[in-house]
Protein backbone atom coordinates (compact mmCIF):
# COMPACT_ATOMS: atom_id res chain seq x y z
CA UNK A 1 0.00 0.00 0.00
CA UNK A 2 1.30 3.40 -0.97
CA UNK A 3 0.53 6.46 1.09
CA UNK A 4 1.09 9.94 -0.30
CA UNK A 5 0.41 13.47 0.84
CA UNK A 6 -2.37 15.39 -0.86
CA UNK A 7 -0.80 18.08 -3.09
CA UNK A 8 -4.04 20.04 -3.48
CA UNK A 9 -5.59 22.77 -1.37
CA UNK A 10 -7.98 20.18 0.08
CA UNK A 11 -10.73 22.77 -0.06
CA UNK A 12 -14.30 21.83 -0.66
CA UNK A 13 -15.75 24.46 -2.97
CA UNK A 14 -18.48 26.51 -1.36
CA UNK A 15 -21.79 25.51 -2.90
CA UNK A 16 -23.63 28.77 -3.55
CA UNK A 17 -26.99 28.17 -5.22
CA UNK A 18 -27.78 30.31 -8.23
CA UNK A 19 -30.52 32.88 -8.02
CA UNK A 20 -33.64 31.59 -9.73
CA UNK A 21 -34.03 33.01 -13.22
CA UNK A 22 -36.85 35.57 -13.40
CA UNK A 23 -39.85 34.70 -15.58
CA UNK A 24 -39.66 38.12 -17.18
CA UNK A 25 -37.49 41.24 -17.02
CA UNK A 26 -40.47 43.52 -16.33
CA UNK A 27 -39.70 45.92 -13.53
CA UNK A 28 -36.19 44.59 -12.96
CA UNK A 29 -32.89 46.43 -13.00
CA UNK A 30 -30.43 45.01 -15.50
CA UNK A 31 -26.70 45.42 -14.85
CA UNK A 32 -24.40 45.56 -17.85
CA UNK A 33 -20.82 44.63 -17.02
CA UNK A 34 -18.06 45.64 -19.40
CA UNK A 35 -14.92 43.58 -18.67
CA UNK A 36 -12.72 46.11 -20.54
CA UNK A 37 -12.04 43.96 -23.56
CA UNK A 38 -11.87 45.99 -26.79
CA UNK A 39 -15.28 46.69 -28.32
CA UNK A 40 -17.25 45.03 -25.53
CA UNK A 41 -18.67 48.48 -24.85
CA UNK A 42 -20.18 48.65 -28.35
CA UNK A 43 -22.06 45.45 -27.76
CA UNK A 44 -23.33 46.68 -24.41
CA UNK A 45 -24.34 50.08 -25.86
CA UNK A 46 -26.62 48.26 -28.26
CA UNK A 47 -28.02 45.98 -25.55
CA UNK A 48 -28.69 49.04 -23.39
CA UNK A 49 -30.63 50.71 -26.23
CA UNK A 50 -32.79 47.63 -26.65
CA UNK A 51 -33.46 47.26 -22.93
CA UNK A 52 -34.29 50.94 -22.44
CA UNK A 53 -36.70 50.71 -25.41
CA UNK A 54 -38.51 48.04 -23.41
CA UNK A 55 -38.74 50.41 -20.44
CA UNK A 56 -36.19 48.62 -18.26
CA UNK A 57 -33.80 50.28 -15.88
CA UNK A 58 -30.14 49.71 -16.81
CA UNK A 59 -26.99 50.16 -14.71
CA UNK A 60 -23.57 50.14 -16.37
CA UNK A 61 -20.42 48.74 -14.74
CA UNK A 62 -16.85 48.28 -15.86
CA UNK A 63 -14.04 46.07 -14.59
CA UNK A 64 -10.67 47.89 -14.43
CA UNK A 65 -9.06 45.12 -16.51
CA UNK A 66 -10.25 41.89 -18.05
CA UNK A 67 -7.12 40.12 -16.83
CA UNK A 68 -8.06 40.20 -13.16
CA UNK A 69 -11.17 39.17 -11.25
CA UNK A 70 -13.67 41.97 -10.64
CA UNK A 71 -12.86 43.84 -7.41
CA UNK A 72 -15.00 42.70 -4.52
CA UNK A 73 -16.55 46.16 -4.08
CA UNK A 74 -17.68 46.18 -7.69
CA UNK A 75 -19.23 42.72 -7.32
CA UNK A 76 -21.05 43.88 -4.21
CA UNK A 77 -22.31 47.03 -5.93
CA UNK A 78 -23.67 44.99 -8.84
CA UNK A 79 -25.34 42.52 -6.49
CA UNK A 80 -27.05 45.27 -4.47
CA UNK A 81 -28.15 47.43 -7.40
CA UNK A 82 -29.28 44.86 -9.95
CA UNK A 83 -31.65 41.95 -10.27
CA UNK A 84 -29.90 40.42 -13.28
CA UNK A 85 -26.59 41.07 -14.97
CA UNK A 86 -25.30 40.73 -18.50
CA UNK A 87 -21.54 40.44 -18.87
CA UNK A 88 -19.95 41.20 -22.22
CA UNK A 89 -17.05 39.01 -23.18
CA UNK A 90 -15.46 40.33 -26.34
CA UNK A 91 -12.62 39.84 -28.79
CA UNK B 1 0.43 10.06 15.95
CA UNK B 2 1.89 8.32 18.99
CA UNK B 3 5.62 8.10 19.08
CA UNK B 4 7.49 4.93 19.92
CA UNK B 5 8.80 5.01 23.47
CA UNK B 6 12.34 6.16 24.02
CA UNK B 7 14.42 2.98 24.23
CA UNK B 8 16.07 2.89 27.65
CA UNK B 9 19.73 2.20 28.01
CA UNK B 10 21.09 -0.57 30.23
CA UNK B 11 23.19 0.61 33.14
CA UNK B 12 26.94 0.32 32.95
CA UNK B 13 28.71 1.04 29.71
CA UNK B 14 27.12 1.04 26.29
CA UNK B 15 29.08 0.91 23.05
CA UNK B 16 27.40 1.56 19.69
CA UNK B 17 29.28 0.08 16.76
CA UNK B 18 28.88 -1.15 13.21
CA UNK B 19 30.71 -3.89 11.41
CA UNK B 20 31.37 -1.69 8.40
CA UNK B 21 33.71 0.61 10.35
CA UNK B 22 37.45 -0.04 10.60
CA UNK B 23 37.71 1.75 13.94
CA UNK B 24 34.98 -0.47 15.39
CA UNK B 25 36.90 -3.53 14.14
CA UNK B 26 40.05 -2.09 15.67
CA UNK B 27 38.59 -1.69 19.15
CA UNK B 28 37.05 -5.18 19.48
CA UNK B 29 39.90 -6.19 21.87
CA UNK B 30 39.05 -3.15 24.02
CA UNK B 31 35.41 -4.17 24.13
CA UNK B 32 36.52 -7.66 25.21
CA UNK B 33 38.63 -6.12 27.99
CA UNK B 34 35.64 -4.06 29.20
CA UNK B 35 33.20 -6.98 28.91
CA UNK B 36 35.32 -9.07 31.25
CA UNK B 37 35.60 -6.46 34.02
CA UNK B 38 32.57 -4.17 33.71
CA UNK B 39 28.90 -4.21 32.78
CA UNK B 40 29.17 -3.59 29.00
CA UNK B 41 26.40 -3.79 26.43
CA UNK B 42 27.25 -3.45 22.76
CA UNK B 43 24.66 -2.26 20.27
CA UNK B 44 25.52 -3.08 16.68
CA UNK B 45 23.88 -1.27 13.80
CA UNK B 46 24.48 -3.38 10.72
CA UNK B 47 25.51 -6.95 11.52
CA UNK B 48 23.86 -8.81 14.40
CA UNK B 49 26.88 -11.14 14.57
CA UNK B 50 29.38 -8.33 15.13
CA UNK B 51 31.42 -8.33 17.25
CA UNK B 52 31.31 -12.12 17.66
CA UNK B 53 33.69 -11.91 20.61
CA UNK B 54 31.14 -10.03 22.75
CA UNK B 55 28.35 -12.08 24.18
CA UNK B 56 26.19 -9.25 25.54
CA UNK B 57 25.44 -7.54 22.24
CA UNK B 58 22.14 -6.28 20.93
CA UNK B 59 21.11 -5.61 17.38
CA UNK B 60 19.98 -2.03 16.68
CA UNK B 61 18.82 -2.92 13.17
CA UNK B 62 15.97 -0.39 13.18
CA UNK B 63 18.43 2.19 14.59
CA UNK B 64 15.94 3.13 17.31
CA UNK B 65 18.62 3.25 20.03
CA UNK B 66 21.08 5.11 17.80
CA UNK B 67 18.49 7.65 16.63
CA UNK B 68 16.97 8.37 20.04
CA UNK B 69 20.34 8.81 21.68
CA UNK B 70 21.74 11.08 18.95
CA UNK B 71 24.55 8.80 17.92
CA UNK B 72 26.42 10.51 15.09
CA UNK B 73 29.64 8.53 15.15
CA UNK B 74 30.57 4.89 15.71
CA UNK B 75 32.04 3.75 17.94
CA UNK B 76 30.39 5.82 20.64
CA UNK B 77 30.90 4.84 24.27
CA UNK B 78 28.32 5.88 26.85
CA UNK B 79 28.40 5.61 30.62
CA UNK B 80 24.87 4.99 31.93
CA UNK B 81 23.55 5.28 35.47
CA UNK B 82 19.91 4.59 36.34
CA UNK B 83 19.04 4.55 32.64
CA UNK B 84 20.55 8.01 32.08
CA UNK B 85 23.61 8.84 30.05
CA UNK B 86 26.26 10.47 32.26
CA UNK B 87 29.29 10.48 29.93
CA UNK B 88 30.06 9.96 26.27
CA UNK B 89 33.04 9.71 23.93
CA UNK B 90 33.12 9.20 20.18
CA UNK B 91 35.70 7.37 18.08
CA UNK B 92 38.65 5.72 19.80
CA UNK B 93 40.78 7.65 22.24
CA UNK B 94 42.55 5.58 24.88
CA UNK B 95 42.65 8.42 27.37
CA UNK B 96 38.96 9.23 26.92
CA UNK B 97 37.85 5.58 27.14
CA UNK B 98 40.02 5.05 30.24
CA UNK B 99 38.68 8.18 31.84
CA UNK B 100 35.04 7.23 31.28
CA UNK B 101 35.39 3.58 32.28
CA UNK B 102 37.96 3.95 35.04
CA UNK B 103 39.75 0.98 33.50
CA UNK B 104 43.41 1.52 32.66
CA UNK B 105 45.65 -0.08 30.06
CA UNK B 106 42.92 -0.32 27.47
CA UNK B 107 43.98 -1.49 24.02
CA UNK B 108 47.68 -1.15 24.57
CA UNK B 109 48.44 -2.65 21.12
CA UNK B 110 46.27 0.02 19.47
CA UNK B 111 47.18 3.52 18.35
CA UNK B 112 46.36 6.20 20.94
CA UNK B 113 43.43 7.45 19.00
CA UNK B 114 41.53 6.86 15.78
CA UNK B 115 38.50 8.78 14.48
CA UNK B 116 35.27 6.86 14.14
CA UNK B 117 32.86 6.51 11.20
CA UNK B 118 29.44 7.98 10.52
CA UNK B 119 26.57 6.37 12.39
CA UNK B 120 23.97 4.74 10.15
CA UNK B 121 21.34 6.79 11.97
CA UNK B 122 22.68 9.95 10.31
CA UNK B 123 23.21 8.38 6.89
CA UNK B 124 21.61 10.86 4.44
CA UNK B 125 19.80 8.06 2.61
CA UNK B 126 18.14 6.90 5.83
CA UNK B 127 17.74 10.04 7.90
CA UNK B 128 14.41 11.14 6.38
CA UNK B 129 12.85 7.72 7.00
CA UNK B 130 14.16 7.68 10.55
CA UNK B 131 12.97 11.20 11.22
CA UNK B 132 9.55 10.14 10.01
CA UNK B 133 9.52 6.88 11.98
CA UNK B 134 10.85 8.18 15.27
CA UNK B 135 10.47 11.94 15.18
CA UNK B 136 6.82 12.21 14.36
CA UNK B 137 5.54 14.40 11.58
CA UNK B 138 4.75 18.08 11.69
CA UNK B 139 3.04 17.78 8.34
CA UNK B 140 -0.66 18.40 8.16
CA UNK B 141 -1.58 17.47 4.58
CA UNK B 142 -4.24 14.86 4.14
CA UNK B 143 -2.82 11.34 3.77
CA UNK B 144 -4.10 9.58 0.68
CA UNK B 145 -3.77 5.82 0.55
CA UNK B 146 -3.68 3.85 -2.66
CA UNK B 147 -4.76 0.23 -2.67
CA UNK B 148 -2.00 -2.33 -3.06
CA UNK B 149 -3.46 -3.39 -6.40
CA UNK B 150 -3.60 0.21 -7.63
CA UNK B 151 -0.79 1.38 -9.87
CA UNK B 152 0.56 4.44 -8.03
CA UNK B 153 1.42 6.35 -11.18
CA UNK B 154 -1.98 5.73 -12.73
CA UNK B 155 -3.64 6.70 -9.47
CA UNK B 156 -1.77 10.01 -9.44
CA UNK B 157 -2.87 10.73 -13.02
CA UNK B 158 -6.45 9.71 -12.23
CA UNK B 159 -6.68 12.25 -9.42
CA UNK B 160 -5.73 15.03 -11.80
CA UNK B 161 -2.57 15.90 -9.91
CA UNK B 162 -0.13 15.78 -12.79
CA UNK B 163 0.66 18.00 -15.76
CA UNK B 164 0.57 15.03 -18.10
CA UNK B 165 4.03 13.78 -17.23
CA UNK B 166 4.57 11.22 -14.50
CA UNK B 167 5.26 12.64 -11.05
CA UNK B 168 7.30 11.32 -8.14
CA UNK B 169 4.81 9.98 -5.56
CA UNK B 170 4.92 12.47 -2.65
CA UNK B 171 5.43 10.02 0.20
CA UNK B 172 5.77 11.41 3.67
CA UNK B 173 9.46 10.49 3.80
CA UNK B 174 10.19 12.26 0.51
CA UNK B 175 8.31 15.38 1.55
CA UNK B 176 10.11 15.39 4.90
CA UNK B 177 13.44 15.14 3.10
CA UNK B 178 12.35 17.96 0.77
CA UNK B 179 11.54 20.15 3.76
CA UNK B 180 15.15 19.75 4.91
CA UNK B 181 15.97 22.02 1.97
CA UNK B 182 14.62 25.08 3.75
CA UNK B 183 14.85 26.57 7.22
CA UNK B 184 11.24 27.71 6.95
CA UNK B 185 8.67 25.78 8.92
CA UNK B 186 6.18 23.58 7.06
CA UNK B 187 3.13 25.51 8.21
CA UNK B 188 4.41 28.93 7.12
CA UNK B 189 2.24 30.55 4.45
CA UNK B 190 4.20 31.28 1.27
CA UNK B 191 1.56 32.97 -0.84
CA UNK B 192 -2.07 33.06 -1.79
CA UNK B 193 -2.16 31.03 -4.97
CA UNK B 194 -4.42 31.96 -7.92
CA UNK B 195 -6.87 31.29 -9.34
CA UNK B 196 -8.61 29.99 -6.21
CA UNK B 197 -6.51 32.34 -4.00
CA UNK B 198 -5.70 29.59 -1.54
CA UNK B 199 -3.14 30.23 1.21
CA UNK B 200 -0.29 27.88 0.40
CA UNK B 201 2.08 26.50 3.03
CA UNK B 202 5.74 25.59 2.68
CA UNK B 203 4.57 21.98 3.12
CA UNK B 204 2.25 22.13 0.08
CA UNK B 205 5.05 23.63 -2.01
CA UNK B 206 7.35 20.84 -0.82
CA UNK B 207 4.79 18.18 -1.79
CA UNK B 208 4.52 19.60 -5.30
CA UNK B 209 8.31 19.99 -5.50
CA UNK B 210 8.69 16.29 -4.73
CA UNK B 211 6.18 15.49 -7.47
CA UNK B 212 8.03 17.69 -9.95
CA UNK B 213 11.25 15.79 -9.27
CA UNK B 214 13.12 18.48 -7.31
CA UNK B 215 15.97 17.82 -4.93
CA UNK B 216 15.67 19.40 -1.47
CA UNK B 217 18.31 22.02 -2.24
CA UNK B 218 16.06 23.40 -5.02
CA UNK B 219 13.23 24.12 -2.59
CA UNK B 220 14.28 27.70 -1.68
CA UNK B 221 14.24 28.56 -5.40
CA UNK B 222 10.80 26.99 -5.84
CA UNK B 223 9.48 28.90 -2.81
CA UNK B 224 10.84 32.18 -4.18
CA UNK B 225 9.32 31.38 -7.57
CA UNK B 226 5.91 30.76 -6.01
CA UNK B 227 6.18 34.00 -4.05
CA UNK B 228 7.13 35.97 -7.16
CA UNK B 229 4.34 34.71 -9.40
CA UNK B 230 1.64 35.00 -6.73
CA UNK B 231 2.01 38.75 -6.37
CA UNK B 232 -0.63 41.15 -7.61
CA UNK B 233 2.05 42.76 -9.78
CA UNK B 234 2.82 39.53 -11.61
CA UNK B 235 -0.89 38.70 -11.88
CA UNK B 236 -0.69 34.91 -12.17
CA UNK B 237 -4.48 34.82 -12.34
CA UNK B 238 -4.54 36.78 -15.58
CA UNK B 239 -1.55 34.97 -17.00
CA UNK B 240 -3.29 31.67 -16.40
CA UNK B 241 -6.71 32.73 -17.59
CA UNK B 242 -5.58 34.49 -20.74
CA UNK B 243 -6.19 32.99 -24.16
CA UNK B 244 -2.54 33.84 -24.91
CA UNK B 245 0.09 31.10 -24.48
CA UNK B 246 2.30 32.70 -21.83
CA UNK B 247 3.61 31.27 -18.58
CA UNK B 248 6.03 32.25 -15.83
CA UNK B 249 9.62 32.16 -17.08
CA UNK B 250 11.95 31.96 -14.07
CA UNK B 251 15.50 33.30 -14.30
CA UNK B 252 17.83 32.48 -11.42
CA UNK B 253 20.76 34.71 -10.46
CA UNK B 254 23.42 34.45 -7.79
CA UNK B 255 25.73 31.73 -6.49
CA UNK B 256 22.85 29.38 -5.68
CA UNK B 257 22.46 28.62 -9.40
CA UNK B 258 25.85 26.93 -9.52
CA UNK B 259 25.51 25.44 -6.03
CA UNK B 260 22.39 23.50 -7.00
CA UNK B 261 23.75 22.60 -10.42
CA UNK B 262 21.57 24.77 -12.65
CA UNK B 263 22.38 25.11 -16.31
CA UNK B 264 23.07 28.53 -17.79
CA UNK B 265 25.14 27.24 -20.70
CA UNK B 266 24.69 24.72 -23.44
CA UNK B 267 20.97 23.97 -23.94
CA UNK B 268 20.07 26.24 -20.99
CA UNK B 269 16.53 26.75 -22.29
CA UNK B 270 16.12 23.07 -23.08
CA UNK B 271 15.95 19.70 -21.40
CA UNK B 272 18.46 17.60 -19.54
CA UNK B 273 19.24 19.54 -16.39
CA UNK B 274 17.31 18.39 -13.36
CA UNK B 275 17.22 21.74 -11.57
CA UNK B 276 16.16 23.74 -14.64
CA UNK B 277 13.52 21.20 -15.59
CA UNK B 278 11.98 20.60 -12.20
CA UNK B 279 11.99 24.03 -10.51
CA UNK B 280 9.75 25.63 -13.13
CA UNK B 281 7.59 22.52 -13.17
CA UNK B 282 7.18 22.61 -9.39
CA UNK B 283 5.89 26.19 -9.54
CA UNK B 284 3.41 25.17 -12.24
CA UNK B 285 2.25 22.16 -10.20
CA UNK B 286 1.60 24.49 -7.26
CA UNK B 287 -0.58 26.65 -9.54
CA UNK B 288 -2.39 23.55 -10.74
CA UNK B 289 -2.83 21.63 -7.51
CA UNK B 290 -3.00 24.31 -4.84
CA UNK B 291 -4.37 27.18 -6.92
CA UNK B 292 -6.70 25.00 -8.97
CA UNK B 293 -5.46 26.40 -12.30
CA UNK B 294 -6.05 23.76 -14.94
CA UNK B 295 -6.12 23.90 -18.74
CA UNK B 296 -9.64 24.07 -20.13
CA UNK B 297 -10.92 25.40 -16.82
CA UNK B 298 -9.60 28.77 -15.66
CA UNK B 299 -6.63 28.30 -18.00
CA UNK B 300 -8.14 29.38 -21.34
CA UNK B 301 -4.97 29.38 -23.49
CA UNK B 302 -5.79 28.94 -27.16
CA UNK B 303 -2.45 27.27 -27.90
CA UNK B 304 -0.48 27.14 -24.68
CA UNK B 305 3.22 26.49 -25.12
CA UNK B 306 5.95 24.12 -23.96
CA UNK B 307 6.89 26.87 -21.49
CA UNK B 308 3.72 26.05 -19.54
CA UNK B 309 5.16 22.75 -18.32
CA UNK B 310 7.81 24.78 -16.53
CA UNK B 311 10.44 27.20 -17.81
CA UNK B 312 13.42 27.99 -15.62
CA UNK B 313 17.07 28.69 -16.29
CA UNK B 314 20.02 30.50 -14.78
CA UNK B 315 21.80 33.53 -16.14
CA UNK B 316 25.33 32.85 -17.32
CA UNK B 317 27.04 35.24 -14.95
CA UNK B 318 30.62 33.95 -14.99
CA UNK B 319 31.64 35.39 -18.36
CA UNK B 320 28.82 37.86 -18.85
CA UNK B 321 29.71 41.30 -20.17
CA UNK B 322 26.89 42.65 -18.03
CA UNK B 323 25.78 42.77 -14.41
CA UNK B 324 23.16 40.15 -13.46
CA UNK B 325 19.65 40.90 -14.77
CA UNK B 326 18.51 41.08 -11.11
CA UNK B 327 20.35 44.41 -10.82
CA UNK B 328 17.58 45.89 -13.00
CA UNK B 329 15.34 45.22 -10.00
CA UNK B 330 17.61 46.80 -7.40
CA UNK B 331 19.45 43.70 -6.18
CA UNK B 332 23.20 43.75 -5.87
CA UNK B 333 25.37 41.40 -7.86
CA UNK B 334 25.89 38.13 -5.97
CA UNK B 335 22.40 38.09 -4.43
CA UNK B 336 20.39 34.91 -4.98
CA UNK B 337 17.22 35.90 -6.81
CA UNK B 338 14.45 34.59 -9.01
CA UNK B 339 13.04 36.82 -11.71
CA UNK B 340 9.57 35.82 -12.87
CA UNK B 341 8.80 37.01 -16.39
CA UNK B 342 5.51 36.30 -18.16
CA UNK B 343 6.81 34.74 -21.37
CA UNK B 344 6.19 32.34 -24.18
CA UNK B 345 8.44 29.65 -25.64
CA UNK B 346 11.80 30.88 -26.98
CA UNK B 347 12.69 31.24 -30.61
CA UNK B 348 16.13 31.37 -32.11
CA UNK B 349 17.62 34.34 -33.85
CA UNK B 350 20.51 33.86 -36.30
CA UNK B 351 23.21 36.34 -37.13
CA UNK B 352 26.45 34.63 -38.00
CA UNK B 353 28.02 37.51 -39.88
CA UNK B 354 27.75 40.62 -37.70
CA UNK B 355 30.97 41.41 -35.86
CA UNK B 356 30.18 44.89 -34.55
CA UNK B 357 27.66 45.81 -31.87
CA UNK B 358 25.55 48.13 -33.98
CA UNK B 359 24.87 45.60 -36.72
CA UNK B 360 23.92 43.00 -34.10
CA UNK B 361 21.59 45.53 -32.48
CA UNK B 362 19.97 45.98 -35.88
CA UNK B 363 19.45 42.24 -36.18
CA UNK B 364 17.87 42.17 -32.74
CA UNK B 365 15.58 45.11 -33.51
CA UNK B 366 14.44 43.63 -36.82
CA UNK B 367 13.44 40.40 -35.08
CA UNK B 368 12.03 41.84 -31.87
CA UNK B 369 9.61 44.05 -33.81
CA UNK B 370 7.59 40.97 -34.77
CA UNK B 371 6.67 39.94 -31.20
CA UNK B 372 2.90 39.29 -31.13
CA UNK B 373 2.45 41.52 -34.18
CA UNK B 374 4.79 43.96 -35.93
CA UNK B 375 2.08 46.64 -35.66
CA UNK B 376 1.53 46.26 -31.91
CA UNK B 377 3.97 48.28 -29.82
CA UNK B 378 4.62 49.19 -26.17
CA UNK B 379 2.18 46.58 -24.87
CA UNK B 380 4.55 43.60 -24.66
CA UNK B 381 7.97 43.18 -23.03
CA UNK B 382 10.57 40.65 -24.16
CA UNK B 383 13.57 38.70 -23.00
CA UNK B 384 16.53 38.83 -25.33
CA UNK B 385 18.82 35.93 -24.39
CA UNK B 386 22.30 36.59 -25.73
CA UNK B 387 24.73 33.68 -26.10
CA UNK B 388 28.50 34.03 -25.54
CA UNK B 389 29.38 34.16 -29.27
CA UNK B 390 27.20 37.26 -29.58
CA UNK B 391 27.94 38.76 -26.17
CA UNK B 392 31.66 38.76 -26.95
CA UNK B 393 31.00 41.45 -29.55
CA UNK B 394 29.43 43.71 -26.92
CA UNK B 395 32.14 43.00 -24.36
CA UNK B 396 34.90 43.86 -26.80
CA UNK B 397 33.09 47.05 -27.78
CA UNK B 398 32.39 47.92 -24.14
CA UNK B 399 28.61 48.10 -24.57
CA UNK B 400 26.63 47.95 -21.36
CA UNK B 401 23.22 46.27 -21.14
CA UNK B 402 21.56 49.70 -20.98
CA UNK B 403 23.46 50.89 -24.02
CA UNK B 404 22.39 47.84 -26.01
CA UNK B 405 18.78 48.16 -24.87
CA UNK B 406 18.74 51.86 -25.74
CA UNK B 407 20.13 51.21 -29.20
CA UNK B 408 17.67 48.38 -29.89
CA UNK B 409 14.78 50.57 -28.73
CA UNK B 410 15.98 53.39 -30.97
CA UNK B 411 16.16 51.03 -33.95
CA UNK B 412 12.60 49.78 -33.40
CA UNK B 413 11.06 53.27 -33.55
CA UNK B 414 8.53 53.56 -36.37
CA UNK B 415 6.07 56.26 -37.39
CA UNK B 416 2.54 55.81 -36.08
CA UNK B 417 1.09 55.95 -39.58
CA UNK B 418 2.71 52.56 -40.32
CA UNK B 419 1.30 51.05 -37.13
CA UNK B 420 -2.29 52.30 -36.91
CA UNK B 421 -5.27 50.11 -37.62
CA UNK B 422 -5.65 49.63 -41.35
CA UNK B 423 -2.08 50.61 -42.26
CA UNK B 424 -0.56 48.14 -44.72
CA UNK B 425 -4.05 46.80 -45.36
CA UNK B 426 -4.03 45.11 -41.95
CA UNK B 427 -6.85 46.03 -39.55
CA UNK B 428 -4.75 45.03 -36.53
CA UNK B 429 -2.66 47.86 -35.13
CA UNK B 430 -2.54 50.73 -32.67
CA UNK B 431 -5.40 53.27 -32.30
CA UNK B 432 -5.68 55.89 -35.06
CA UNK B 433 -5.16 58.64 -32.49
CA UNK B 434 -1.49 57.66 -32.29
CA UNK B 435 -0.88 58.27 -35.99
CA UNK B 436 1.38 61.30 -35.50
CA UNK B 437 3.65 59.67 -32.91
CA UNK B 438 6.96 57.90 -33.51
CA UNK B 439 6.88 54.82 -31.33
CA UNK B 440 9.44 52.22 -30.19
CA UNK B 441 8.51 48.57 -29.80
CA UNK B 442 9.13 48.45 -26.06
CA UNK B 443 8.23 50.54 -23.04
CA UNK B 444 11.20 51.74 -20.90
CA UNK B 445 12.84 48.69 -19.24
CA UNK B 446 10.55 46.41 -21.23
CA UNK B 447 13.47 44.70 -22.93
CA UNK B 448 15.20 42.22 -20.61
CA UNK B 449 18.66 41.31 -21.88
CA UNK B 450 19.96 38.09 -20.32
CA UNK B 451 23.26 36.31 -20.85
CA UNK B 452 22.98 32.55 -21.32
CA UNK B 453 23.57 29.70 -23.72
CA UNK B 454 26.40 27.51 -24.93
CA UNK B 455 29.82 28.75 -26.00
CA UNK B 456 29.35 27.87 -29.67
CA UNK B 457 26.69 29.40 -31.92
CA UNK B 458 26.33 32.93 -33.22
CA UNK B 459 22.75 33.12 -31.98
CA UNK B 460 20.49 34.89 -29.57
CA UNK B 461 16.98 33.94 -28.51
CA UNK B 462 13.77 35.86 -28.03
CA UNK B 463 11.11 35.14 -25.43
CA UNK B 464 8.09 37.32 -26.11
CA UNK B 465 6.16 38.74 -23.16
CA UNK B 466 2.48 38.91 -22.27
CA UNK B 467 0.42 42.10 -21.94
CA UNK B 468 2.51 44.36 -19.70
CA UNK B 469 1.74 46.83 -16.95
CA UNK B 470 -1.44 47.38 -14.95
CA UNK B 471 -3.58 45.66 -17.55
CA UNK B 472 -1.51 42.51 -17.50
CA UNK B 473 1.67 41.63 -15.73
CA UNK B 474 4.95 43.16 -14.66
CA UNK B 475 8.03 41.01 -14.08
CA UNK B 476 8.78 40.41 -10.39
CA UNK B 477 12.19 39.69 -8.91
CA UNK B 478 12.47 38.27 -5.38
CA UNK B 479 15.39 37.24 -3.22
CA UNK B 480 15.88 33.54 -2.54
CA UNK B 481 16.15 32.93 1.19
CA UNK B 482 17.23 29.68 2.85
Contacts between the chains, C-beta under 8 A, distances in Angstrom:
chain1	res1	chain2	res2	distance
A	1	B	145	5.9
A	1	B	146	6.8
A	1	B	147	6.8
A	1	B	148	5.0
A	2	B	145	7.3
A	2	B	146	4.5
A	2	B	150	7.7
A	2	B	152	4.8
A	2	B	155	7.9
A	2	B	169	6.2
A	2	B	171	7.3
A	3	B	143	5.5
A	3	B	144	7.1
A	3	B	145	5.0
A	3	B	146	7.6
A	3	B	171	6.7
A	3	B	172	6.8
A	4	B	143	7.6
A	4	B	144	5.4
A	4	B	146	7.3
A	4	B	152	7.8
A	4	B	156	7.6
A	4	B	169	5.1
A	4	B	170	5.0
A	4	B	171	5.8
A	4	B	172	8.0
A	5	B	139	6.6
A	5	B	141	4.1
A	5	B	142	7.3
A	5	B	143	6.6
A	5	B	144	7.3
A	5	B	170	4.9
A	5	B	171	7.5
A	5	B	172	6.2
A	5	B	175	5.4
A	5	B	203	7.9
A	5	B	207	4.9
A	6	B	141	5.1
A	6	B	142	4.0
A	6	B	143	7.5
A	6	B	144	5.3
A	6	B	207	7.6
A	7	B	141	7.7
A	7	B	161	5.5
A	7	B	170	6.1
A	7	B	204	6.8
A	7	B	207	4.5
A	7	B	208	5.1
A	7	B	211	6.0
A	7	B	285	7.0
A	7	B	289	4.3
A	7	B	290	7.3
A	8	B	161	7.0
A	8	B	289	4.8
A	8	B	290	6.6
A	8	B	292	7.9
A	9	B	193	7.7
A	9	B	196	6.4
A	9	B	198	4.0
A	9	B	200	7.5
A	9	B	204	7.4
A	9	B	289	7.5
A	9	B	290	5.0
A	9	B	291	7.5
A	9	B	292	6.8
A	10	B	141	7.3
A	10	B	142	5.4
A	11	B	196	7.1
A	11	B	198	6.2
A	64	B	470	7.9
A	65	B	238	7.5
A	65	B	470	6.8
A	65	B	471	4.8
A	65	B	472	7.7
A	67	B	235	6.2
A	67	B	237	7.6
A	67	B	238	3.1
A	67	B	239	8.0
A	67	B	241	7.2
A	67	B	242	6.6
A	67	B	467	6.7
A	67	B	471	6.2
A	67	B	472	5.4
A	67	B	473	7.8
A	68	B	235	6.3
A	68	B	237	6.1
A	68	B	238	5.6
A	69	B	237	6.5
A	91	B	243	7.6
